[in-house]
């Protein structure tokens, strides 16, 4: 799915993350983790460039949700941003996701997995 890189569009991504978590049949607290992880990663991307679009893919597997997100920044294009290490977003993702990868490999800037 593709949404504008702005704060208003974050709600759409959170709802889709919750729907994916529901389809994965994971517990409610893990569904909240999926929404929180999606919100934090998208917020980081919004901070990178508010004129771009966020591309997000949600894959449901047995008991888990895999998320891939990317953005085509018109600015410096540095990823992860210099502010990533020690950021609130990094700490939240480390706490709620089972795996986090922000290496930018394969054109996808961020991948994470949340399971129940």
C-alpha positions as CSV (number, residue, x, y, z in Angstrom):
1,X,0.0,0.0,0.0
2,X,1.1,3.6,-0.5
3,X,0.3,6.5,1.7
4,X,1.5,10.1,1.9
5,X,4.5,10.6,4.2
6,X,2.5,12.8,6.7
7,X,1.3,12.4,10.2
8,X,-2.4,12.1,9.1
9,X,-1.6,8.9,7.1
10,X,-0.1,7.1,10.1
11,X,-3.5,6.2,11.3
12,X,-4.2,4.3,8.1
13,X,-1.0,2.3,8.5
14,X,-1.8,1.5,12.2
15,X,-5.3,0.2,11.2
16,X,-3.8,-2.0,8.5
17,X,-1.2,-3.3,11.0
18,X,-4.0,-4.1,13.4
19,X,-6.0,-5.9,10.7
20,X,-2.9,-8.0,9.7
21,X,-2.3,-8.9,13.4
22,X,-6.0,-10.0,13.7
23,X,-5.6,-12.2,10.6
24,X,-2.5,-13.7,12.1
25,X,-4.5,-14.6,15.2
26,X,-2.0,-13.1,17.6
27,X,-3.0,-11.9,21.1
28,X,-4.4,-8.4,21.5
29,X,-1.2,-7.1,23.2
30,X,0.9,-8.3,20.2
31,X,-1.6,-6.6,17.9
32,X,-0.9,-3.4,19.8
33,X,2.8,-4.0,19.4
34,X,2.4,-4.3,15.6
35,X,0.5,-1.0,15.5
36,X,3.1,0.7,17.7
37,X,6.0,-0.6,15.6
38,X,4.3,0.5,12.4
39,X,3.6,4.0,13.9
40,X,7.2,4.5,15.1
41,X,8.8,3.3,11.8
42,X,6.5,5.4,9.7
43,X,7.1,8.4,12.0
44,X,10.8,8.1,11.3
45,X,10.1,8.0,7.6
46,X,7.8,11.1,7.8
47,X,10.6,12.9,9.6
48,X,12.9,12.0,6.6
49,X,10.7,13.6,4.0
50,X,7.1,14.8,4.3
51,X,6.7,15.2,0.5
52,X,7.3,11.6,-0.4
53,X,5.1,8.5,-0.1
54,X,5.5,5.6,2.3
55,X,5.2,2.2,0.7
56,X,4.2,-0.5,3.1
57,X,3.7,-4.2,2.8
58,X,2.1,-6.4,5.4
59,X,2.5,-10.2,5.3
60,X,0.5,-12.5,7.6
61,X,2.0,-15.8,8.6
62,X,0.9,-18.3,11.3
63,X,1.1,-16.3,14.5
64,X,3.1,-13.3,13.2
65,X,3.1,-10.3,11.0
66,X,6.0,-9.3,8.7
67,X,6.2,-5.6,7.7
68,X,8.3,-4.0,5.0
69,X,8.3,-0.2,4.6
70,X,10.2,2.2,2.3
71,X,10.2,5.8,1.3
72,X,11.7,7.6,-1.7
73,X,13.1,10.6,0.1
74,X,13.7,13.7,-2.0
75,X,16.2,15.0,0.6
76,X,19.5,13.6,1.5
77,X,18.4,10.0,1.2
78,X,20.5,8.9,4.1
79,X,19.2,5.8,5.7
80,X,18.9,5.0,8.5
81,X,18.9,8.7,9.6
82,X,21.8,9.9,11.7
83,X,19.3,10.2,14.6
84,X,18.4,6.4,14.5
85,X,20.9,5.1,17.0
86,X,19.4,5.6,20.5
87,X,16.3,7.3,19.2
88,X,12.9,6.7,20.7
89,X,11.8,4.9,17.5
90,X,14.8,2.5,17.8
91,X,14.0,1.7,21.5
92,X,10.3,1.2,20.9
93,X,10.9,-1.1,17.9
94,X,13.5,-3.1,19.9
95,X,11.0,-3.5,22.7
96,X,7.9,-4.6,20.6
97,X,9.3,-6.3,17.5
98,X,10.9,-9.7,17.3
99,X,13.3,-8.6,14.5
100,X,14.2,-5.2,13.1
101,X,16.3,-4.5,10.1
102,X,16.8,-0.9,8.9
103,X,19.8,-1.7,6.6
104,X,18.0,-0.5,3.5
105,X,18.9,-3.7,1.5
106,X,16.9,-4.5,-1.6
107,X,15.3,-1.1,-1.7
108,X,13.2,-1.8,1.4
109,X,14.3,0.6,4.1
110,X,12.8,-1.2,7.1
111,X,11.7,-4.7,7.9
112,X,10.3,-6.0,11.2
113,X,8.3,-8.9,12.6
114,X,5.9,-9.0,15.4
115,X,4.6,-12.3,16.7
116,X,2.2,-13.4,19.4
